[in-house]
Amino acid sequence: MSVYQYIAKDSTGAQTRGQVEAADRASAIASVRAQGLFPLALGEVKAPAQAEAPAEPQRGSGKKSSSVAERFKEPAPAKKGKGLHTEINLNIKLPSWMRGKVKTKILTQFTRQLATLVTAGLPLMRGLDVLKRQMKDSQMKEALDGISENISSGGTFSEALSAYPKIFDNLYVNMVKAGEAGGVLEVVLGRLAEFAEKAEKIKNKVKGAMIYPIVVLCAAVGITAFLLYTVIPKFKQVFADMMGGDKLPAITQFVIDASEFVQNNGLVVATFIAAVIVLKKIVGKTAQGAYFYDWLSLKMPVTGTLVQRTAVSRVTRTLGTLLSSGVPILQSLVIVRDTTGNRVVSHALQVVHDAVKEGEGMTQPLAQCWVFPPMVISMVEVGEETGALADMLTRIANTYDDEVDNAVAGMTAAIEPALIIVLAVVVGTIVIAMFLPMISIIAKVSGGGAM
């Protein structure tokens, strides 16, 4: 018989802990459920190893007998071949600061699978063991080992998750904590999975929409640089030999001057661009600079609307998910404030938090921030009046998700032809500039041949 320690919830949702004796894990789970409890975590309590008693020497023999453990010890596998056998273990663990973050896709899949297993009635520890065996990401697998060990030692699931902040952020940990307190862990895990899937979907759409414009822009810059640095100087020499000192057309002279500037000052231009990038990074590290860049991203002519709608969708969905999971309003506002990713929106949410802390509603402080449109303010006001704020916030997020999809599609449809036109104008200008003198040269040669 082994001793198992468990964490479970009763019919009212209250959490309880205890120990049961059982022959195996399945029997322990059955014993916990027989008490009218729903097991959340269960682990075997390992007893300290007993010291082996020294073996008595066999009678009639000058040798001491081996212990019981040694008698039944499996023989070591025979070595293949001859000579020195050396085993080298290359499983080197990098320090935490050298490891990157776990991909959002992996975390989303883990959350969805764990929600499915727990909803199906599988105990939390069993579900973690199942996912740990099939996990391919080494960093995530190591985290699951630590989480399982923490829970087996008597800790809660949320406490175990909080030990890995680079993988599970405050939003994740607090929602799990609320689910444990309310006895609805499987529901909260499902909401977390849905939240992560929708956020990743929007992120991928925005990234996908920017791939084509970036490729076209890079192609335009590369082609222009190649023409200015390689092709134009050869035409310049041809014009100098065949024009006989005649004045070149204005557009041709402009292109040649641009080519000479690139050739003579290429290093200066590259240094200037690098300095601007470094300066932008340095300014972005300051509080005022970061706030200005976030404000500028919301005010940009083309992309500003898309950034604003994405921010509103993220804020309302996160806040709605937290509130529907049972997280208190003040704590929810703090979590959303820290995870919004935009300092202008974070400042607005801090104002809302302070107002709610003083006993006021969310509508008035939200209305003071221009980021949130009047429609959002009206729906939040209705949600507060009817007591269905979480549901109303989720509806706002769904609405703005659709608007983000439409904005991405519209921006892509507008940017693609615009970039093609820009590329055509740049390359066409260079081609025309090079062919105008050629026409004069051909006309001069034709006239001289006729004479």
Secondary structure by P-SEA (a helix, b strand, c coil): cbbbbbcccccccbbbbbccccccaaaaaaaaaaacccccbbbbbcccccccccccccccccbbbbcccccccccccccccccbbbbbbccccccccccccccaaaaaaaaaaaaaaaaacccaaaaaaaaaaacccaaaaaaaaaaaaaaaacccaaaaaacccccccaaaaaaaaaaaaacaaaaaaaaaaaaaaaaaaaaaaaaaaaaaaaaaaaaaaaaaaaaacccaaaaaaaaaaccccccccaaaaaaaaaaaaaaacaaaaaaaaaaaaaaaaaaaacaaaaaaaaaaaaacccaaaaaaaaaaaaaaaaaaaaaaacccaaaaaaaaaaccccaaaaaaaaaaaaaaaacccaaaaaaacccccaaaaaaaaaaaaacaaaaaaaaaaaaaaaaaaaaaaaaaaaaaaaaaaaaaaaaaaaaaaaaaaaaaaaaaaaaaaac
